[in-house]
Amino acid sequence: NAVIYKQHPVDVVITNLSDRTNSEYPDYAPTISEDETLMVFTSRRPGDNLNERVAADHEYYEEVFVSEKVNGEWQPAKNPGAPLNTGYHNASVNLSPDGLEMIVYHDTNGGDLLLSTRSKGGPWSTPKALDGINTEYLESSATITEDDKTIYFTSNRPGGYGGTDIYSCELGRGGRWINVKNLGPLVNTEMDEEGVFISANGKHLYFSCNGLAGMGDLDIYRSSFDPAKQEWGEPVNLGYPINSAENDIY
């Protein structure tokens, strides 16, 4: 598959965001606001880390970092501090299109998703669990639509097709998320779907998967919504060089 994809590359230019954003340590899970002025990501760098200790895997603890784009250039990444970051693992999952809501991941209760909010230019609030989404199983990635009424998330809860699957849910009364639905076997596989991201117009769902015929392990795919069938269509591999023989996610 990799040979075939490399023979038909897509017309893209991939640029490293420089040491203003990246470090010599793991930097991952980047997500961006609709106007492309705010980016959040997770890093395990020691610099600007609230925790000087190392975790059980002998790497520094995960911290949420943010970078703003000014005059077309990403500024040096900064640690926003508490309450987003604490003395243990803190991972960013996604931004709402307006950049005023951040979904984060905490390694508790099997792995849970939480939401932090802010006013424009204001501080981030203490993350609160997404009521109606979390279970005793793993909930690992999520994305919220522009109207704040639908969340797509990944979970390995029982009843799926295998590994982590993509689910949708709707905002109900009192802020509780209801009508949790599996997106079905056209999107989900017996392996893992991860790093889900909804486009600002709500018509395209991007995610990574290792259960389809990709280039390597995790590849990035796009599914488009069919309004006539009211369902998400067959995933399309984004091709080389977006995807590689290594893990490609977020």
Short mmCIF file of the C-alpha atoms (twelve columns), coordinates in Angstrom:
data_MODEL
# 
_entry.id   MODEL 
# 
loop_
_atom_site.group_PDB 
_atom_site.id 
_atom_site.type_symbol 
_atom_site.label_atom_id 
_atom_site.label_alt_id 
_atom_site.label_comp_id 
_atom_site.label_asym_id 
_atom_site.label_seq_id 
_atom_site.Cartn_x 
_atom_site.Cartn_y 
_atom_site.Cartn_z 
_atom_site.pdbx_PDB_model_num 
ATOM 1   C CA . ASN A 1   0.000   0.000  0.000  1 
ATOM 2   C CA . ALA A 2   2.814   2.395  0.837  1 
ATOM 3   C CA . VAL A 3   4.411   1.822  -2.570 1 
ATOM 4   C CA . ILE A 4   1.125   2.650  -4.323 1 
ATOM 5   C CA . TYR A 5   0.509   5.797  -2.234 1 
ATOM 6   C CA . LYS A 6   4.059   7.055  -2.816 1 
ATOM 7   C CA . GLN A 7   3.596   6.663  -6.572 1 
ATOM 8   C CA . HIS A 8   0.641   9.075  -6.380 1 
ATOM 9   C CA . PRO A 9   1.583   11.764 -3.820 1 
ATOM 10  C CA . VAL A 10  -0.876  14.483 -2.888 1 
ATOM 11  C CA . ASP A 11  0.081   18.104 -3.585 1 
ATOM 12  C CA . VAL A 12  0.934   19.360 -0.105 1 
ATOM 13  C CA . VAL A 13  3.900   21.032 1.554  1 
ATOM 14  C CA . ILE A 14  4.747   19.870 5.074  1 
ATOM 15  C CA . THR A 15  6.683   22.383 7.182  1 
ATOM 16  C CA . ASN A 16  8.173   21.841 10.617 1 
ATOM 17  C CA . LEU A 17  6.888   24.510 13.032 1 
ATOM 18  C CA . SER A 18  10.471  25.146 14.305 1 
ATOM 19  C CA . ASP A 19  11.840  25.097 17.829 1 
ATOM 20  C CA . ARG A 20  9.401   27.853 18.802 1 
ATOM 21  C CA . THR A 21  6.837   25.068 19.048 1 
ATOM 22  C CA . ASN A 22  8.760   21.804 18.959 1 
ATOM 23  C CA . SER A 23  11.332  20.510 21.422 1 
ATOM 24  C CA . GLU A 24  13.716  17.560 21.536 1 
ATOM 25  C CA . TYR A 25  11.084  15.816 23.682 1 
ATOM 26  C CA . PRO A 26  7.714   14.364 22.585 1 
ATOM 27  C CA . ASP A 27  5.311   17.070 21.294 1 
ATOM 28  C CA . TYR A 28  1.967   15.740 20.049 1 
ATOM 29  C CA . ALA A 29  -1.830  16.020 19.703 1 
ATOM 30  C CA . PRO A 30  -1.912  19.517 18.149 1 
ATOM 31  C CA . THR A 31  -5.330  21.087 17.558 1 
ATOM 32  C CA . ILE A 32  -6.167  24.512 16.217 1 
ATOM 33  C CA . SER A 33  -8.954  27.098 16.314 1 
ATOM 34  C CA . GLU A 34  -11.034 27.870 13.225 1 
ATOM 35  C CA . ASP A 35  -9.291  31.214 12.609 1 
ATOM 36  C CA . GLU A 36  -5.878  29.498 12.963 1 
ATOM 37  C CA . THR A 37  -4.638  31.902 15.659 1 
ATOM 38  C CA . LEU A 38  -4.532  29.497 18.621 1 
ATOM 39  C CA . MET A 39  -2.971  26.041 18.881 1 
ATOM 40  C CA . VAL A 40  -2.855  23.703 21.860 1 
ATOM 41  C CA . PHE A 41  -0.761  20.551 22.129 1 
ATOM 42  C CA . THR A 42  0.744   18.166 24.665 1 
ATOM 43  C CA . SER A 43  4.444   18.050 25.485 1 
ATOM 44  C CA . ARG A 44  6.741   16.041 27.737 1 
ATOM 45  C CA . ARG A 45  9.518   18.632 27.839 1 
ATOM 46  C CA . PRO A 46  11.218  19.504 31.134 1 
ATOM 47  C CA . GLY A 47  11.379  23.211 30.331 1 
ATOM 48  C CA . ASP A 48  8.417   25.199 31.691 1 
ATOM 49  C CA . ASN A 49  7.034   21.964 33.168 1 
ATOM 50  C CA . LEU A 50  5.193   22.341 36.490 1 
ATOM 51  C CA . ASN A 51  6.520   18.927 37.572 1 
ATOM 52  C CA . GLU A 52  10.280  18.453 37.904 1 
ATOM 53  C CA . ARG A 53  9.941   14.711 38.523 1 
ATOM 54  C CA . VAL A 54  9.718   12.027 35.851 1 
ATOM 55  C CA . ALA A 55  6.807   9.635  35.427 1 
ATOM 56  C CA . ALA A 56  6.856   5.838  35.734 1 
ATOM 57  C CA . ASP A 57  8.050   5.508  32.122 1 
ATOM 58  C CA . HIS A 58  11.094  7.698  32.950 1 
ATOM 59  C CA . GLU A 59  9.898   10.586 30.793 1 
ATOM 60  C CA . TYR A 60  8.687   13.956 32.055 1 
ATOM 61  C CA . TYR A 61  5.004   14.366 32.827 1 
ATOM 62  C CA . GLU A 62  2.615   15.488 30.101 1 
ATOM 63  C CA . GLU A 63  1.736   19.181 30.098 1 
ATOM 64  C CA . VAL A 64  -0.661  21.254 27.986 1 
ATOM 65  C CA . PHE A 65  1.069   24.003 25.977 1 
ATOM 66  C CA . VAL A 66  -0.406  26.823 23.892 1 
ATOM 67  C CA . SER A 67  0.930   28.910 21.015 1 
ATOM 68  C CA . GLU A 68  -0.614  31.969 19.358 1 
ATOM 69  C CA . LYS A 69  -0.121  33.078 15.763 1 
ATOM 70  C CA . VAL A 70  0.865   36.743 15.455 1 
ATOM 71  C CA . ASN A 71  1.455   38.379 12.057 1 
ATOM 72  C CA . GLY A 72  1.433   34.963 10.413 1 
ATOM 73  C CA . GLU A 73  4.014   33.384 12.744 1 
ATOM 74  C CA . TRP A 74  3.548   30.977 15.637 1 
ATOM 75  C CA . GLN A 75  4.917   32.444 18.846 1 
ATOM 76  C CA . PRO A 76  7.021   30.468 21.358 1 
ATOM 77  C CA . ALA A 77  4.874   27.847 23.072 1 
ATOM 78  C CA . LYS A 78  3.911   28.588 26.669 1 
ATOM 79  C CA . ASN A 79  2.635   26.579 29.595 1 
ATOM 80  C CA . PRO A 80  -0.732  28.127 30.625 1 
ATOM 81  C CA . GLY A 81  -0.250  26.800 34.167 1 
ATOM 82  C CA . ALA A 82  -3.010  25.912 36.602 1 
ATOM 83  C CA . PRO A 83  -5.795  24.897 36.503 1 
ATOM 84  C CA . LEU A 84  -5.128  23.204 33.125 1 
ATOM 85  C CA . ASN A 85  -1.831  21.767 34.320 1 
ATOM 86  C CA . THR A 86  -1.303  20.066 37.670 1 
ATOM 87  C CA . GLY A 87  1.426   17.957 39.247 1 
ATOM 88  C CA . TYR A 88  0.559   14.882 37.180 1 
ATOM 89  C CA . HIS A 89  -0.259  14.028 33.565 1 
ATOM 90  C CA . ASN A 90  -2.282  16.682 31.705 1 
ATOM 91  C CA . ALA A 91  -3.064  16.212 28.007 1 
ATOM 92  C CA . SER A 92  -4.911  18.424 25.546 1 
ATOM 93  C CA . VAL A 93  -7.434  16.720 23.291 1 
ATOM 94  C CA . ASN A 94  -9.106  19.431 21.209 1 
ATOM 95  C CA . LEU A 95  -10.233 23.036 20.845 1 
ATOM 96  C CA . SER A 96  -13.696 24.266 19.922 1 
ATOM 97  C CA . PRO A 97  -13.721 26.217 16.609 1 
ATOM 98  C CA . ASP A 98  -13.964 29.565 18.471 1 
ATOM 99  C CA . GLY A 99  -10.997 28.642 20.689 1 
ATOM 100 C CA . LEU A 100 -12.978 29.242 23.896 1 
ATOM 101 C CA . GLU A 101 -13.445 25.587 24.934 1 
ATOM 102 C CA . MET A 102 -10.689 23.039 25.431 1 
ATOM 103 C CA . ILE A 103 -11.236 19.310 25.884 1 
ATOM 104 C CA . VAL A 104 -8.541  17.668 28.011 1 
ATOM 105 C CA . TYR A 105 -7.760  14.096 29.033 1 
ATOM 106 C CA . HIS A 106 -7.139  12.822 32.550 1 
ATOM 107 C CA . ASP A 107 -5.765  9.342  33.205 1 
ATOM 108 C CA . THR A 108 -8.432  8.491  35.796 1 
ATOM 109 C CA . ASN A 109 -11.412 6.117  35.853 1 
ATOM 110 C CA . GLY A 110 -9.967  4.250  32.869 1 
ATOM 111 C CA . GLY A 111 -9.342  7.526  30.997 1 
ATOM 112 C CA . ASP A 112 -11.791 10.448 31.025 1 
ATOM 113 C CA . LEU A 113 -12.543 13.574 28.981 1 
ATOM 114 C CA . LEU A 114 -13.022 16.970 30.639 1 
ATOM 115 C CA . LEU A 115 -13.937 20.459 29.426 1 
ATOM 116 C CA . SER A 116 -12.301 23.784 30.297 1 
ATOM 117 C CA . THR A 117 -13.759 27.108 29.120 1 
ATOM 118 C CA . ARG A 118 -12.699 30.749 29.028 1 
ATOM 119 C CA . SER A 119 -13.887 34.149 27.879 1 
ATOM 120 C CA . LYS A 120 -11.988 35.755 25.011 1 
ATOM 121 C CA . GLY A 121 -8.546  36.656 26.345 1 
ATOM 122 C CA . GLY A 122 -9.433  35.295 29.787 1 
ATOM 123 C CA . PRO A 123 -7.983  32.428 31.843 1 
ATOM 124 C CA . TRP A 124 -8.986  28.777 31.426 1 
ATOM 125 C CA . SER A 125 -11.414 27.352 33.991 1 
ATOM 126 C CA . THR A 126 -10.874 24.213 36.052 1 
ATOM 127 C CA . PRO A 127 -11.659 21.256 33.750 1 
ATOM 128 C CA . LYS A 128 -14.931 19.478 34.504 1 
ATOM 129 C CA . ALA A 129 -15.903 15.976 33.408 1 
ATOM 130 C CA . LEU A 130 -18.106 15.695 30.305 1 
ATOM 131 C CA . ASP A 131 -21.279 14.419 31.924 1 
ATOM 132 C CA . GLY A 132 -22.858 11.524 30.012 1 
ATOM 133 C CA . ILE A 133 -19.745 10.635 27.988 1 
ATOM 134 C CA . ASN A 134 -17.266 9.136  30.456 1 
ATOM 135 C CA . THR A 135 -17.466 5.503  31.546 1 
ATOM 136 C CA . GLU A 136 -15.188 3.141  33.454 1 
ATOM 137 C CA . TYR A 137 -13.620 2.413  30.055 1 
ATOM 138 C CA . LEU A 138 -11.266 4.549  27.967 1 
ATOM 139 C CA . GLU A 139 -12.514 7.789  26.413 1 
ATOM 140 C CA . SER A 140 -9.428  9.143  24.659 1 
ATOM 141 C CA . SER A 141 -10.176 11.830 22.038 1 
ATOM 142 C CA . ALA A 142 -13.072 14.145 21.208 1 
ATOM 143 C CA . THR A 143 -14.139 17.062 19.024 1 
ATOM 144 C CA . ILE A 144 -16.999 19.541 19.405 1 
ATOM 145 C CA . THR A 145 -19.046 21.098 16.603 1 
ATOM 146 C CA . GLU A 146 -19.204 24.829 15.985 1 
ATOM 147 C CA . ASP A 147 -22.730 25.118 17.434 1 
ATOM 148 C CA . ASP A 148 -21.579 23.314 20.636 1 
ATOM 149 C CA . LYS A 149 -24.441 20.818 20.270 1 
ATOM 150 C CA . THR A 150 -22.627 17.660 19.136 1 
ATOM 151 C CA . ILE A 151 -19.477 15.903 20.315 1 
ATOM 152 C CA . TYR A 152 -17.710 13.095 18.487 1 
ATOM 153 C CA . PHE A 153 -15.445 11.020 20.714 1 
ATOM 154 C CA . THR A 154 -13.514 7.748  20.823 1 
ATOM 155 C CA . SER A 155 -13.997 4.976  23.363 1 
ATOM 156 C CA . ASN A 156 -13.245 1.273  23.826 1 
ATOM 157 C CA . ARG A 157 -16.467 0.635  25.765 1 
ATOM 158 C CA . PRO A 158 -18.261 -2.690 25.173 1 
ATOM 159 C CA . GLY A 159 -20.630 -2.938 22.215 1 
ATOM 160 C CA . GLY A 160 -18.296 -1.453 19.606 1 
ATOM 161 C CA . TYR A 161 -16.589 -3.072 16.647 1 
ATOM 162 C CA . GLY A 162 -13.201 -3.506 18.340 1 
ATOM 163 C CA . GLY A 163 -10.484 -1.323 19.824 1 
ATOM 164 C CA . THR A 164 -11.504 2.321  20.161 1 
ATOM 165 C CA . ASP A 165 -14.517 3.384  18.073 1 
ATOM 166 C CA . ILE A 166 -15.925 6.809  17.176 1 
ATOM 167 C CA . TYR A 167 -19.209 7.770  18.831 1 
ATOM 168 C CA . SER A 168 -21.470 10.829 18.624 1 
ATOM 169 C CA . CYS A 169 -23.673 12.432 21.268 1 
ATOM 170 C CA . GLU A 170 -25.928 15.471 21.626 1 
ATOM 171 C CA . LEU A 171 -26.156 18.190 24.242 1 
ATOM 172 C CA . GLY A 172 -29.222 17.702 26.446 1 
ATOM 173 C CA . ARG A 173 -30.804 19.675 29.242 1 
ATOM 174 C CA . GLY A 174 -28.611 20.687 32.147 1 
ATOM 175 C CA . GLY A 175 -25.435 20.306 30.112 1 
ATOM 176 C CA . ARG A 176 -25.538 16.499 30.072 1 
ATOM 177 C CA . TRP A 177 -24.555 14.716 26.862 1 
ATOM 178 C CA . ILE A 178 -27.202 12.281 25.610 1 
ATOM 179 C CA . ASN A 179 -28.030 9.921  22.702 1 
ATOM 180 C CA . VAL A 180 -24.598 8.312  22.514 1 
ATOM 181 C CA . LYS A 181 -24.372 6.468  19.188 1 
ATOM 182 C CA . ASN A 182 -21.669 4.402  17.520 1 
ATOM 183 C CA . LEU A 183 -20.927 5.744  14.008 1 
ATOM 184 C CA . GLY A 184 -21.197 2.224  12.613 1 
ATOM 185 C CA . PRO A 185 -19.056 -0.267 10.648 1 
ATOM 186 C CA . LEU A 186 -18.461 1.988  7.643  1 
ATOM 187 C CA . VAL A 187 -16.320 4.279  9.808  1 
ATOM 188 C CA . ASN A 188 -15.269 2.011  12.673 1 
ATOM 189 C CA . THR A 189 -13.132 -1.103 12.315 1 
ATOM 190 C CA . GLU A 190 -12.083 -4.029 14.506 1 
ATOM 191 C CA . MET A 191 -8.928  -2.038 15.327 1 
ATOM 192 C CA . ASP A 192 -8.500  1.529  16.654 1 
ATOM 193 C CA . GLU A 193 -9.987  4.862  15.574 1 
ATOM 194 C CA . GLU A 194 -8.304  7.802  17.329 1 
ATOM 195 C CA . GLY A 195 -7.635  11.558 17.165 1 
ATOM 196 C CA . VAL A 196 -11.110 12.501 15.897 1 
ATOM 197 C CA . PHE A 197 -11.612 16.070 14.559 1 
ATOM 198 C CA . ILE A 198 -14.733 17.665 13.035 1 
ATOM 199 C CA . SER A 199 -14.332 20.421 10.430 1 
ATOM 200 C CA . ALA A 200 -15.772 23.841 11.298 1 
ATOM 201 C CA . ASN A 201 -18.587 23.385 8.748  1 
ATOM 202 C CA . GLY A 202 -19.477 20.009 10.273 1 
ATOM 203 C CA . LYS A 203 -19.285 18.157 6.940  1 
ATOM 204 C CA . HIS A 204 -15.939 16.370 7.284  1 
ATOM 205 C CA . LEU A 205 -14.696 14.104 10.043 1 
ATOM 206 C CA . TYR A 206 -10.948 13.492 10.278 1 
ATOM 207 C CA . PHE A 207 -9.473  10.679 12.350 1 
ATOM 208 C CA . SER A 208 -6.647  8.168  12.517 1 
ATOM 209 C CA . CYS A 209 -7.114  4.433  12.093 1 
ATOM 210 C CA . ASN A 210 -4.983  1.295  11.988 1 
ATOM 211 C CA . GLY A 211 -7.782  -1.015 10.858 1 
ATOM 212 C CA . LEU A 212 -7.874  0.047  7.193  1 
ATOM 213 C CA . ALA A 213 -5.426  -0.609 4.340  1 
ATOM 214 C CA . GLY A 214 -3.122  2.333  5.012  1 
ATOM 215 C CA . MET A 215 0.597   3.001  4.660  1 
ATOM 216 C CA . GLY A 216 1.740   1.848  8.067  1 
ATOM 217 C CA . ASP A 217 0.230   1.751  11.522 1 
ATOM 218 C CA . LEU A 218 -2.068  4.742  12.163 1 
ATOM 219 C CA . ASP A 219 -3.000  6.754  9.049  1 
ATOM 220 C CA . ILE A 220 -5.184  9.866  8.832  1 
ATOM 221 C CA . TYR A 221 -8.544  9.526  7.050  1 
ATOM 222 C CA . ARG A 222 -11.475 11.777 6.143  1 
ATOM 223 C CA . SER A 223 -15.142 10.823 6.153  1 
ATOM 224 C CA . SER A 224 -17.784 13.105 4.604  1 
ATOM 225 C CA . PHE A 225 -21.367 13.375 5.843  1 
ATOM 226 C CA . ASP A 226 -24.086 12.260 3.413  1 
ATOM 227 C CA . PRO A 227 -27.183 14.394 4.159  1 
ATOM 228 C CA . ALA A 228 -29.421 12.163 2.022  1 
ATOM 229 C CA . LYS A 229 -28.510 8.996  3.945  1 
ATOM 230 C CA . GLN A 230 -27.897 10.881 7.200  1 
ATOM 231 C CA . GLU A 231 -24.688 8.939  7.747  1 
ATOM 232 C CA . TRP A 232 -20.918 9.283  7.500  1 
ATOM 233 C CA . GLY A 233 -19.402 7.939  4.307  1 
ATOM 234 C CA . GLU A 234 -16.551 5.541  3.655  1 
ATOM 235 C CA . PRO A 235 -13.225 6.925  4.974  1 
ATOM 236 C CA . VAL A 236 -10.691 8.222  2.423  1 
ATOM 237 C CA . ASN A 237 -6.961  7.926  3.130  1 
ATOM 238 C CA . LEU A 238 -5.333  11.386 2.939  1 
ATOM 239 C CA . GLY A 239 -2.381  9.891  1.085  1 
ATOM 240 C CA . TYR A 240 1.367   10.398 1.042  1 
ATOM 241 C CA . PRO A 241 3.194   12.492 2.309  1 
ATOM 242 C CA . ILE A 242 0.505   13.347 4.893  1 
ATOM 243 C CA . ASN A 243 0.620   9.683  5.890  1 
ATOM 244 C CA . SER A 244 3.761   7.619  6.264  1 
ATOM 245 C CA . ALA A 245 4.853   4.145  7.345  1 
ATOM 246 C CA . GLU A 246 4.923   5.441  10.929 1 
ATOM 247 C CA . ASN A 247 2.085   6.574  13.215 1 
ATOM 248 C CA . ASP A 248 0.202   9.579  11.794 1 
ATOM 249 C CA . ILE A 249 -2.386  11.002 14.164 1 
ATOM 250 C CA . TYR A 250 -4.032  14.346 14.965 1 
# 
